[in-house]
Amino acid sequence: MAKKRNEDVRETEVKSDGMRAINKFRVSDAVIMAIIILLCLTCVLPFLHLGAKSLSSDSFVLAKQVYLWPKGWSFNAYTAVFQDGRMVRALFFTVYVTLLFTILGMLVCTCAAYPLSRRRLKGRSFLTFLLMFPMYFSAGLIPTFLLFRDLNIYDTIWVLILPLIYSPYNMLIMKTYLQSNIPASLEESAFLDGASNLQILGKIVLPLSKPIIATLSLFYAVGRWNAFSDNLYFTKRDDLKMLQYMLYQLVQSAGDKQSAGLEGVTVTATAETLSAAMIMFATIPILCVYPFAQRYFVTGVMIGAVKE
């Protein structure tokens, strides 16, 4: 009875403390909430504005009368985008490169972070320094171009994948996670049972690291999807053009009327409407990934923020 009474008292105290914390709404809390809302609006409103323009009639767009809701609904811009053979090819090619890049990037990141997170690795401090050094320095554009040419990956699909699959920042995040969440005693017991390093990594470490794997995979995928500078500098072939690079060319070549460089398509939309549709066409696919990775993404981002 005494034990139950103590538990009831403790539960009542917790509830009262929680209610007291909720009731203490200060001016600083309102300011923080207002700032967060404004930051969210700076991301959401431009997206809604572009979506409204892409679905509006050209006359309303040219008259600058479209803000957050379409006027004179029209799907001419999206029809032109989907009818263009280059844009569809670029979409599938971008998805393929992004998937391959993410898989190889996570493989390299895991193989680098796991050994460096274990204390039994001799010289791990020096190796960590060597792997983190590229995070602060870069050779520059011209030496990079000469290197890619000498390695025979210039103007190939591998120039879009191999140079960026290792990320010192992602490796550091994963290394910190493994050090904080994978106890050494767990590995020692596995060693006593006769498990090898690869078996420990595949059957123990990786299943316990789903949050950080999902988070870094999302980082890799979004980074590759949005990048176009390497596609601009290190490729010339049309079949290697990714979606973001095509969007960049479209925006650069957009005139006052029509064209915008679509292949074999009679464009009835203005360049401004077509550009908005292209931006939506390039953005929506990667946004569809977030709902599936959100649960792990939030957990991964909060790593280290709360200590038990």
N, C-alpha and C positions, 0 to 999 in steps of 0.2 A: 504493500500500500504506500509506504513511504517513497519507494522508488518511482511508482506511478505518479505520486503527487509532485515529486521533483521534476519529472518529465513534463507534466502539465504546466508547472510554473515556468520552466525553461521555454516551452513552446509559446506561452503567453508573452514572455519577455521578448522573444524573437519577433512575434507579430506586432507588439507595441513599438519595438524599435523600427520595424519596417514601415509602420504607419507614420511614425514620427519623421522618418526620412522622407516619405512622400509628401507630408504636410509642409516640410521645410523647403518651399519653392522660393528661391531667392531671385533677385534681379539679374544676377550673373547667369543663372540658369536660363532665363528668358533671352538674354543676349546671346548665349551660346547656341540656343535653339534657333534664333533668328539668323545667325551666321551660317549654321548648317543648312537651313532652308534656302538661303540665298545661294550657297554653293551648289546645292542640288538643282536649283532653278537654272543656274548658268550651264549645267550639263543637259537638262531636260528640254528647256525652251528652244535652244537652237535645233535640236533634233526634231521637235514637233514642228518647228517652222519649216524645215526642209521637207518633212513629210507632207505638210500642207501644200507647199509649192509644187511638189512632184505630182500631186493629185488634182491640181487646179488647172483651169483653162488658161491658155497663154495670154489672153487679153487682161485677165485679172492680175497675172504675175507681172506683166510689163507695166501695168498701171500701179504697181506696188500696193495692191489692196489685200494681199494675202498675208496673214500673220500666223495664227495658230490653228486655223480651221480652213479646209479647202473651200474654194469658191468656183462654181462652174465645173463640177467634177469632170475630170478627163484622165484617161489612162493611155493617152498617146505616147507619152514619154516611156512608160514601162513596156508598151508594145514594141517600141523601137529598140529598147535595150534587149529584150528577149529575142527579137528577130535578128539581132546582130550576131553573126557567127563568132566573131572574135571575143565578144564579151562572155558568151557561154563557155567557150573554150578556156578563157582566162579564169572563170569561176572554178571549173573543175580542176584546172591545173593548180590554182591556188590552194584548193582543199587538199589535193594530193601532196603538195610541197609542205603545207602546214602540218599534216598528219605525220609525214616522214620526219620532218624537222623536230616535232615534239617528241616522237618516240626516241630518236637518236639523242636528242638533247637530254631527256630524262635518263637515258642509259649512261651517258657520259657523266652527268651530274651525280648520279647515284654511285657510280664506280669511283668517283673522286671523293665524294663526301663521306662514304661509309668507312674506308680505311683511316681517313684523317680524324674521324670521330672516336676512334679506339685508341686507348692509351698504350696498348701493347705494340703499336707501330713505332719503331725507332726512327727518330729524325722527323717526326710528323710536323714539328714547328717550322723547320726549314722547308719542308715540302709545301706546307700551307702558304708560306711566304712566296715561294716560287709560283704557285697557282693563283695567288691573289695579286701578284705584281702587275699582270696585264690589265687589271681593273683601273689603274691610275694612269697608264701611259698607252699611247697609240703611235704607230709608225707614220701614219698619214696616208693620204689617198694615193699618191704616186707610188711609194714603195709597196703598198698593198696591191695595187694593180700589177706591178712588175712581179711580185711574188705569185699571184694567181696565174699570171701568164706562164711563168717558169714551171709551176706545178701542173700545167695543162688542165686547169679547171675553169679558165676564163671562157665565157660564153657557153657554159654547160650548166646543167641543172645543179651540179654539185657546188657551184659557186654561190648558190642561194641557200645551201644547207650547211656544208661543212664548216665554213669560217665562224659561224655564230652558235654552233651547237653547245660549245662550252661557255658558260656564263659564270664568272667568279662570284657575282652577287647571289645567284641562285644556289651555287655550291655552298656558299657561306651560310645561307639560310638553312639548307638541308643538314649541313654539318652541325649547326647549333641545335636543330631539332633532335637529331639522333643522339647527341651528347646528353640532352636534357630528358629524353623520354625512353631511351632504350638502356636499361641498367646493365652493367657489366656482369652482374650475377646471373642474368638470364643467359648470356652467351656462355659463361663458364659451365652452367649446367648442361647446355647443349653440347659443349666440347666433351664433357664427361660421358655423354651418351654416344659419342663417336661421330658427331656431325662435323662436316667440313665448313670452311668459311662461306662457300657458295650456298650450301644448304642452309646455314644460319641466315644469310642474307635473303634468300628466296622464301624460306618457310617461317621465319620469325620476324626479321627486321622490316621487310616490305609490307607484310600484312598489318603490322602495327603502325605503319607510316602513311596510311591512306590520306589523312588530311593534308600533309605537306606535299605528297605526290600530286594530289588534285590541284593544290594551289600553284605549285611550280609548273605543272602541265598547262594550266590556264595562262600563266605568265608567258611561257614559251609560245603557246598558240596565238595569243593576242599580239605578242611582239612580232612574230613572223607574218601574221596576217596584215598588220598595219605598216610594215616596212616596205619601202620601195627604192631607197637610195642605192642599194647594191644591185637591184634590178636595172636601175638607170645607168650606173657606171660600168658594170661588169658583164652585161649581156647585150647582144645585138640582134639575135634571132627573134622573129615574131612569135614563134611557138614557146618561147621562154618568158613572155610577158605575163606578169601576174596582175591580179585585179586592181590592186592599188596603183600600180604603175599605169595601167590603162586609164584609171580615173585621173591620175596626174596629167597624162597626155590630153585627156578630154578637156580638163579645166584650162590647160595651157593653150589649146587650139580653139577654144570656144569663141565664136564670133558673135556678131549681133543677131544672126539669124540662122536657124537650121544647122545643117551639116554636122559639125562637131566630130566629123571623122568616122561615122559608123559605116560598116562594110555592107554594101549591097542592100541598103534599107532606105526607103523613102521616108525621111524624117519630117513629121508634121509639127513637132514641138520646137519651141525656141531653145536656144543654148542654155538659158538659165533654168528652165524647167527640166531639160534633159540632164543637166549637171546634178540637180537635186535628186532626180530619180536614180542616177548612177551612184550617188553617195548612199542612198538608202539601200540600193542593190548590193553595195559592198559592205555595208555595216550590219544589216539584219542577220546574215548567217552567223557571224561570230557572236552576236547577242543571244542567239538561240542556245549557245553552249552554257551560258551562265546559270540558268535554272537547274541544270543537271549537276553542276559542280558547286552550287551555292553553299550547301550544307558543309562540305569539306573546306570550301574556300574561306568561310567565316572562321572555322576552327583553326585553319592554318595561319590566317592573318593574326589571330589572337595569341599565337604561340609566344610564350615568354611574358605576356602581359599580366597574367595572374599566376601567382605561385601558391600551391597548396601547402 
